[in-house]
Amino acid sequence: MPKGVMRFKSMTVGKQQGELARFRVLGGPDNGVVFVITSPRITMGRAEDNDIMLTDIKASRKHAEITVQGGQAAIKDLGSSHGFLINGTPQKQSPLRSGDKIGLGSTVLEFIFAGESGATQMIMRPPIQTSKVVGGASSTSGLTQFIQRPTATPNMAGSTTGGKPAAPQGFLEKNKKLVIMIALRMGLTGGVQQVDQRRRKPAAYVPPDAVGKNEPSIISKEETDSPAFKQAETYFKLGKRELNSGNYLRARVAFETALQIYGNHKLSDVYLKTTKKRMEDEAKDHIAQAKRDEAANHVQVALNHYNAIKRLFSNDQSNKYYVEADKKVTDLEKRLKDMEGN
């Protein structure tokens, strides 16, 4: 990821040096991620050359451009397929204020200016899973409703404050009769179900030999039929293709996305560990070659190796290999300038 944006997995990350603003991902495949903006002009989309690279397959490759200058911010569509929503309203370009919710593809982001904490209370809750945030094509309770601003309501003194949404009614309260009926039915048919479960063979996944796992990971048919599992499976298959092609960064993002959607997707967890191991091995190879080139005074070649490490871990800039490579790039670039000056 370019230097104009830093990506963090923690929703409570502190203010960063040079921070102008940030986006919190409140819903979608990247939920729980924070993008810290340090450049006055950035792009957002699915392609790798964006400052903010989304794993949302419904986002366009080049979706939007964001500018943050002089205490003001704006977002502009870059010819995407479906545009975006600002607080539930379709827009092609719009100014941004702290607390604004941007919906594009299946993703919901909250915009926050630097220094303004808690523009909403959304941070106080864990990120909402994609399946709970994004409704279907005909849903009236999906993305648009989620990103509406709360309506101002009068307080005791007569002034207006941001109204708090009514506490959502729990499942039991809304479905008391249904729960009672299910409980009775389970009590009557429990013995038959137990016998049936002993006879039924559960679906089994066997991790590949490359992963080094000998025991199959057993999951039930009920799990494989769930919408969240099916969506996670889509990202898992994407990650597997990228891993087989040697695109470790894309593979890692795909497996992490699958686990964000469905945390019990065991194969994604196994493949993610394998991907991280291969990334580390590749980084070690680059470092070893870079040191040999540096000792032979092949500074530019060594610089290329360290830049390759930075690209490899561009989505995890706190990683020790990225930090080491970034420092070496700075040192070698200075060394090249000194050599050219002489």
N, C-alpha and C positions, 0 to 999 in steps of 0.2 A: 504494500500500500504506500502511495506517495507520502512525502513528509507533511503534506497539508492536513492530514487526518491521522489520528491515533485511534486504534480499536481496542476496547477493553471488554472483558466478559463480566465485569462487576457493575451493577447498577449504581453502586455507591462510591465510585471512584472519585477521589478528590480533585480539586482544580489543578490543571496542568500548566506548565510554563508555556506562555504564548497563547493560551486558550482564548478564542474569540466567542465560541458558542459550542453547543453539543447537541447531538440527537440521542435520545433514549428510545430504544426499540421496545415498544409495549406489546406488540403482537406480530405474528408472522414467523417464518422460519428462523429469523435471527433474534427472536425475542430474548430480552435480558442483556443484549449487547449495548454498549455506549460508544458512540463515535464522537471524539473530541476534535473540533475544527480549529486549526491553527493558521489557515491560509484564507485570505479574503475572498477567494473564488474557488469553488470545488464542484465536481460533478458526482452524480449518484446514479447507479444502475447496476445491471447484472454483469457487465463486461469487466475483465480484470484491470483494464487501464483506467477505471474510475477511481476517484479519491475514496469514495464510499462504495465498496463492492458488496451488493446484496446477493444472498443465495436464493432469493425469491424467484422461482421460474416464471412467475407471472409479471415480473418487472421487465421493462425493456432494457436492451443492452446499454443504451445511453438514455436515461429516463429524465433527469432534471439537473439543472444547474442552480447552485445556491451561492449567493454573495452576502458577505458580512463585512460592512465597512461603516466607520463613523457612528457606531452604536445602532445602526439600522441593518436589517437583513431582508432578503427577498428570495423567492424561488421561482424558477422559470422552466416550463416544459421544453424538452429538447426533441420534440417530434415523436414522443412515445406513442405506443399503440392505444392506450386507454387513458392517458393523462393522469391526474391525481386529484385528491380531495383535500380541501383545507377546512377542518372542523365540519366535515360532512358535505361541503359544497364543492362541486366540480370547478376547477380553475385551470387556466393555462399559465398564469403568472400571478404572484400575490406577494405582498409584504409579509414578513413573519414576525410574530411577537412571542415572547416566552409563554409557554403553555399551549401554543398552537399544535394541533394534531394533524399530521400529514398522512394520508392514506394513499398508497400506490401498490398496485398488484395485490398481494395478500398481506402487505406489511403496514403496520401502524407505527409512526415515529412521533415523538414529542420533541419540539424545538425548545432549547433553553439558552438564553444569553449567559455569557460568562459572569460568574459572581451571583447569579440568581439561583438559589437552591429551592427545591420543592415547589416548582411552579404548579404542580398538581400534587395530590396525595397518592397518585398512582405508584410512586416509588415505595410507599409503605407496604405494598403487597407484592408477593412474588410475581414475576412475569406470567401473563396469561397464555395458556397454550394456544397454538394456532387454531385448533378445532373449536375453541371457545370464543375466539375473537372474530374469526372470519366465517360468515354464514355462506350458504350456498348462493347460486345465481339468483334465486327468487326469495332469498331470506330477507326478512325485515328487521332482524335482530343481529346482523353481522357487522361488517366493517363500518358502515355509515353511522349506525346508532352508537357504536363504541366511541367514535371520535367526536361526537357532538360536544360543544362547550356546555357546561351547566348553566341553566337560566338563572339570572340574578333574582333574588328574592328579598323583600324588605325585612329588616331586623327590628328589634324592639324600639330602637330610637328613630325609626323611619327611614334610615339609609338603606342602601342595597349592598348585599354581599353575594358572592358566588354561592348559589344554592347547592347543597349537598344532595346527591342522588339518593332516593329512598333506598333503604336497606333492602337488598334483593330477598325475596321470599325463598326460604329453603325448600329443598326438594320434598321433604316430608310434609311440610305445611301445604304445599300445592298438590300433593298426590297421596293424601292420607288413605283414601279408599283403595287406590291402586296398590299401595304398599301392603295393606291388610289382605287384599285378595291374593297378592303374590305370596305372602307369608303362609296363608292357608293352603294354597296350591302346593307350595314346597313341602309343607308338613304332610300332605296327603300322598305326594308322589316321591318323597325323598328316598324310600327304599328302592323303588324302581330305578331312579336316577343313579343310585350308587352302584347297582348291578350293571347298568348300561355303561357307566364310566369305566368299570373294570374290564368290560369287553372291548370298548373302543380304543383303538390305537391312536395316540396323539400324534399330531404332525411333528416332524423332526427336521431340524436344520443341522447340517454337519459343516463346521468351519473348514476352510481349505487347509491343505497340508502346509502351505507356506506360513500359516499362522502358528502352527505347532500345537494345535489342540487335538487331542485324540477322542475326547468324549463329545457326543452330540449335544446341542443345546435344545432342550425340549420346550416347546410352547404349545398351548392349547389351541384348538380350532376357534374358540371364542375370541382369543386374542388376535389371531390372524384375520378374523372377520371384522374387527373394529376399524372405523374410519381413520383413527389416528395411526394405527399400525400400518394400514395400507399406504397412507401418505408418507410415513417414515420409510417404508419399503421402497418407494419411488426414489427417495434421496439415497438410500443405501445402494441401490443398483447403479445410480449415477456415480456414486463414490467408488464403487468397485470398478467401473469402466475407467474412471480417471486414474485409479491406482494402477491398474494393469497397463495404462498408457504412460505411466511415470509422471503424471501430473499430480504430485503429492499435495500441493497447496489446495487445489480444487477438491481432491479426494478428502482431505482433512475437513474442509468446510462442509462437504456433503454429509460425512459421517456425523459430525457434530450437530448438524441440522436435524438429522434423523433422530438423534438422541434427545434433542430439545423437544421434538414433537412427541416422541414415544420413548420414555426413559428406559424401558425394559427391552429395547431392541438389542439383544445380546450380540448378534453378529456385527452390528454397527460398532459396538464397544470393542469387540475383538479386532475388527479391521482398523479402527481408529488407533489402537495401540500399535498395530503393525505399521500403519502409515507414519506415526510419530517416530518409531524406531528407524524406519528407512530415511526419514528426513534428517534425523540426527547422524546417521551413518554417512549420508551424502554431505552434510555440513562438515563432518570430520575429514572426509576426503578432500573437500575444497580447502580446508585449513592447512592440511598437510602439503598439498600442492602449492598453495599460496606461499607458505614458508620457504619451500625450495626455490620458487621463482624469485622471491624477495632476496634470498641469500645470493642468488645469481644475478642480482640487479635487474631482473625483468619486472620492473615495478608495475607497468601497465597490465601485464598478464596476472600478477598477483592481485591487483585491484579488481580485475574482472572476476576472480574467484570470490573475493569478499562481497562484491555486489551480487553475485549469484546467491550467496547465503542470505543476504538481506531480502532478495526477492522470495526466497524459499520460506522465510518466516515473516513476511510482510504483514500478516494478520495477527502476529504475536510478537510485538516489538519489545516486550519485556523478557523474551526468551534470551538465555545467556549467549546463544550463538549469534542472534541478531545484534545484541549489545556489543559483543566482541568485534563482529564484522563492521558495525557502524563506526566504532572507534578506529579500526584499522583503515577504513576507507578515508576517514578524515586525515589520518597521519600520512597515508600514501599519496593522497591528492596534494597535500602540502609539499611532500617530497618531490613529486613530479614538477610542481611549479618552481621549486628551488633548482632542480636540474635544468629546466628550460631557461631559467634566468642566468645560469652559468654558461 
